[in-house]
Amino acid sequence: MIRKPKKPFSSLSCLPAATVVFLLVIFFVYAFQYNPEFFPILSLLHFFLIIALFSFHNHVMAAQSEFAVQKQDLLEKINVLRSGLEKEEEALLIFREKVTDYAQLKTLTEKLILNFSLNDVCKILVQSINDILKYPNVTVILYLFHRKRGELGLVTSQKGQEQINVKAKKGDIFDHYVLKTMQPLWIEDVKSDFRFDAGKIQKEDDRAVQSLMSVPMMSGSRIIGILRADSFKGGHFTADDLRLFTTIADLGGITIENAQLFDRLEDLAIKDSLTGLCLRRYLQERLAQEISRHLRTDKKFSFLMLDLDKFKQYNDKFGHMAGDIVLKAIGAILQDSFKNPGDLICRYGGEEFAVILPEMSKKQALKLAEDVRKKIELNTIILRREKTRITASIGVSAFPDDAKLKDDLIRKADEALYRAKAMGRNKVCGA
């Protein structure tokens, strides 16, 4: 507790001395008029009074000096307390900002945990950085590392709410540096950082970046990708920004790997390991969904079934491994032929395949099926150093013209397929 210094003397404290002086003056005047014999006594009293006043004056001066010292000491203590208060307020502000950051990180973690889609996880991650850092003119870029190719691949790049085009689709010199060192990179001024070639920077990226943060996303010792934020303004990012950015990247690395694992498990559950095409069970689910969707929109779609002609003869002549080669080749042709959004290709069983063609008329589907039949017929497959070819028969049905129920639609396409077989194989027939 700071004690207020006492004032040395007030005007009231000088009143007794002034009274004594006043009385002595009156006595002096009285003695001068009526009793001159009192002069010696009064002179002696005046002498002692002068000494007392001199002593009193010295005491007052000493008290005033002490008061000034106490006042200065008090001011210094006030300044120290004010400085301490300012520091406490600054620390409180920083603490509140950190609490806000941690709350946002908690929200981000909850969002990431609830999403298993790789695309959704990447979008949430990039959007959260814009929300947390609150920098309107910062571009956030996410690259994923492709382990088989050993290179980065651009997933998304965003500035605020807007998607932007980035020239460096496989990362630039900064991202390759992070990929090599697996350490965060923080550059306040790109032009003054002599670790990197300015000419190469300009060649790889024409966005005139001045400052950036680029951080590896890790899962254990494995690199998952790179998260980057850059700006046209120099010195845009702080050390606190880098720490927060690194924390987000760490969260991203783990959740992205989990999403990738989930995608792989999902692929194993719905895809054929030999051809990479969907399994029959998944096609049944999707076909029911397409019927429901097209009923709501009052639109048509087509369904196609394909069976390889005399496939058993290939197995008998060349062996089952050769048969697998043929199936993989046909799967590749189908994937190359059906590329429209929503197209679903399935290995229906054995050497039989099925395709869902959303919002495609029967006439269009028959034409496309004929193109596919020709591709298969003209495709050369080498089995045991021998060039060989295979043909396919195809049946096509359409919703709702041929059937409005899933099983009926499949049956109609299957019947058309067997009519194509009966007509001599290597044909396309509609229901």
N, C-alpha and C positions, 0 to 999 in steps of 0.2 A: 504494500500500500504506500502510495506517495503522499507525504505530508506537505501541506502548504506552508511555505516559510512565513514566519511572523514578521510583520513590518517593524523595524527597529524603534521608531517613535512616531507618534501621531501628534497632531496639533494640540490635543488634550493633554498629552504627557508633558508638553512644554509649559502648560498653564501655571503650575506652582512656581517655576523659576521666574516667569514673567511677573507673577504677583509679588514675589520677594523684591524684584528690581523696582517695581512700581512703588512699594511701601518705602524702600530706601530712598527713592527720589523724593517722596513726600516728606520723610523725616529730614532729608537734607535741606529741603526748602524751608521746613518748619524751624530747623536749627539756625539756618541763615537769617530768618526773620526774628526769631524770639530767643533762642538759646545757643549762642555761638560756642559755648563750652563743650557742646556735643560733637564739634567738628573732628577732634582727634579720634573719637570713638567711631564716628561715621566713616572717617577715612580708613581706619583699620578694617571696618566691616566691608568697605568697598574693595579693599585689597584682597580680603578673603573671598569676597564675592567674585572678583575677577579670576582668582585661582580656581574657584569652584566652576565658574562658567567655562574656563579654558579646559578643565578636566571633563566637564559635561560635553563640550564640543568634541573633544577627542573621543569620548565614549560614543557619541552620536556617529562620528565618522567611521569608527570601528564597526559599529552595529550596521551602518549602511553598507560597508564593504562586505561584511559577513552576509548581509541580506542579498547583495548582488551575486556573491558566490553561490548561495543557496538557490537563488533564482536561476542562475546559469546551469547549476546541477539539475534542477527540476526540469528545465527546458531540454537538457540532454536526455534525461530519463523519458520525457514525453516523446522526443524524437525517436528514441530507441523503441518505445512502445508502439509508436505510429508505424515505424519501419517493420516491426514484428507483426503488427496487425495487417499491414499490406501484404507481407509474405504469407500470413495465414490465409488471407482472402485469395491470394494467387494460388496457394496450395489447394484451397477449397474448390476453386474454379477448375483446376486441373483434375482434382478428385471427381468432381461432378462430370467432367468430360469423359474421364475413364469409366465412370459408372455407366454413362450413356453408351460408350463404345462397347462395354461388356454386355450391356442389355441388348444392343444390336447384334453382337456376336452370338448371344444366346438365341435370339430370334432366327438368325441365319442358320445356326446349328439345327434348330427344330425343323426349319424348312427343308434343309438338306437331308435330314434323317427320314422325313416323310416322303421323299422322292427317290424312285429307283431308276427312272429314265435318265440316261446319260445326257440327252439334249436338255432336259429340264434342269438337271443339276448344273450344267454349264451356264445356262441362262440365269438361274438364280444367283450363281456365284458372281457373274459379271455385273448384274444389276445391283447386287448388295454393295459392291465396291463403290459404285456411283452414289448410292444412298448414304453409306457410312462416311466416306471421305468428303462428300459434299463439295466437290470441285466441278463446276459446270463445264469447264473447258478441258477436261482430261479425257483422253482416249484409253479405254481398258481393252486389252487384247488377251485372248486365251488360246494357247497352243497345246495340243496333246502330242505326246511322244509316241511314234509308231515303232514298236520294238523290232518288228521284222525288217522294216526298211531302215531303221536307225536314224530317223529324221523327225523333225517337228512338222506338224500339220495344223493350219489355222482352223479353229473351230468357230470363233465369233470375235467381232471387234465392234465396240460400241462407244459412242460419245454422248453422254447424257442418256436420253431415250432413243437416240437415233443410231441405226446401224450404219457403219461407214466402211468404205473399201480400203483395204490395206494391201500394198504392193507386195510386201514380203510374206508370201503364203507359207513359207517354210522357216520363218524367222529371219532376223537380220544379224548383223555382226554382234550386237549386244546379247541377243538371245542365244546365239551359238556360244558366246563366252560363258553365259550362265549354265548352258547345257554341259560345257566342258568342265567348269570348276565346281558345279553344283552348289554355288554360293550366291546369296542375294547380291544384286548390283544396284547401286544408288549413285546417280550422276546428277549433279546440280547444274553443270554447264557442259554440254556435249563438246563444244568447240575447244574448251580448255583441257579436256581429258585426252592426254597424249597416248593412252593405251590403244586408242582406236583410230584408224585411218579415216580422216574426214572425207576424202574422195570416195572411198568405198561406202561410207555411210550414206552420202548423197545419192550414190548409184542404186543402193538397195532400197532406199525409202525416200520418196520425194516430199514428205510431209513437213520437213524443216523442224524436226523435234529438237528442243533445247534442253529439257531435263526429263529424267525417267527413273522408274523403279522396275526391275525385272527380277522375279523371284522363282526359284524352282519349286514345283509341287512334288512332294516326295511321299512315298509310303514305305516306311522302313528305309532301306538303302536303295530302293528302286525309284527312278524318276518317272513321274506320271505325265508331267507337262510343265509349261511355264506360264505364269501369270504376270502380266505387265501393265503398267500405267505410264503414259507419257504425256508431255505438254509442250506447247509452242513457247511457253514462258520459262526462262531460266530460273533456277532455285525455287521451283514450285513446290517441291516435296521436302518434308522435314524428317528428322530421325524418328520421331514418334509415328509419322505416317508409314515409314518403312517397317517399324515393329508391328503395327497393326496390319499392314499389308501382308507381312510374312505369316502372321497368325491366320489370316484368311486363306492364304495359300496352303498352309498346313492342313486346315480343315478341308480345303478343296481337294488336295491330293488323296486323302483318305476316302472321301465320299465319291470321288470320281472313280477310284479303283473299285469301290463297292458296286457302283453302278455298272462298271464294265463287267465285273464278275456276274452281276445279276443278268446282264444282257447275254453273257455266254451261257448261263444256266437256262435262260429262257430259250435260247437258240437250240440247246441240247434237247429241251422239252418239246419244241415244235418243229425242229428241222431235221431232215435226213442227213446223217453223217457222211454218206457217200456223195450225194449230189449237191448238198447245201440247200435243197428245196424244202418247202414246208411239208409236214407230215399230214396224213389223211385226217387225223382227228382235228387238227387246227383248221383245215379247209372246211370241215363240217361246221365248225363254229362260225367261221367267217362267212360262209354261204348263208347261214341263218341271219347273220347281222345285215348282210347285203340285201336280202329279201325284205327285211324289216325297214331298212333305210329307203329302198326304192319304192316301197309301198307308200311311205310318207311323202316322198317327193314326186310320186307318179312318173317315174322315169324307168327306162328299160336297161337291162344288162344281159350279157351273154355268158354261157358256161360251155367250156370246151373239154372234151376227153380225148386223149391220144394214147394209142397202143402201138408198140414196135412190132413190125411184121417179122414172123419167123425168128423171133429172138432165141428160142430154144435151140435152133440149129447153130447159132453162134456159140452158145455155151457148150454144146456137144462137140463142136469142131475145134474151138480155140480154148475152151476151159472157162471156169467161172470168173477168173481174174480178168480175162478179156471181156467178159460180159459186163464187169464193173466199169471197164474203160469206156465201153459203148454207152452205158447209162450216164456216166459223167459227161461225155461229149454231148449227148442229147440234152442233158440238163443245162449245159452252157449255151447251146443254141436257143433253148427256150428263154433263158434269162436275157439273152441278147435281143430276142424278138419281142418280148412283152415288157415294155419299159414305161408304159403310161402310169401316172399316179393311181395307186389303188389296185393295180394288177397283182394277182396272187397266183403263183405257180406252185404246184404240189406234186410230189411223187405219190401217186394214189395207191400203189402197190405193185411189186415186181417190176415189170417193164411198162406199167401203165402210169400216165400222167394226167393231171387235170389243171385247168386254168380258169380263174374268175376274171371276167373283163367288165368292170363297172362302167355304166353309162355308155355301153356300146351296143348298137343294133345288131340283129342277127345277120343282116346283109354285110355289115362291116366285119363281123366276126368270121364269117365264111371266107371273105377275101383274105383276111389276116391268116386264117388257118391254112389256106392254100399256099400263101407265101412261106409259111413255116414248113409245110410238107415238102415244098421244093428245096428249101435249104437243107433239110435232113437228107433228102434223096441225093443231092449234089455233094454232100459232105463226105470227104474221104477219111477213113479211120484206119490206122496201121495197127494190125494185130499180128504179132509174131513175124514182123518184117514183111507182112503181106498187106497190100492195100485192099481195103474192102469197103463196102457201103451197106447201108441199111435203110429201109423205108418205114413209113409210119402211116397208120390209118387214123382218121380224126372224125369225131362226131361233135356236132354243135347244137345246143338248145338255147332258148332265149326266154327271159322273164319279162313280161307275164304272158307273152304270146303262146308259148308251149306249155308252161306250167307255172303255178303260183306257190307251190310247196317245194321245200328243199329236196325231199326224196324223189318227187316226181320230176324235178328238173334234172337230177342226176340220172334217173332212169331213162329219160328221153334222150339225153346225150349219149348214154351207153347203147341204147337201141340204134341210134344213128351211126355210132362207131361200128357196130357189128354189121350193119348194112353195107358200110364201106368195105369191111372185110369180105362180105359175101360178093361184092362187086369186083373182086379180084385184088383187094388190098391196095395200099398206096393211093388212097382216095380220101376226099373230104365229103361228108354228107351232113345235111341239116335235118333236124327233127321234123 
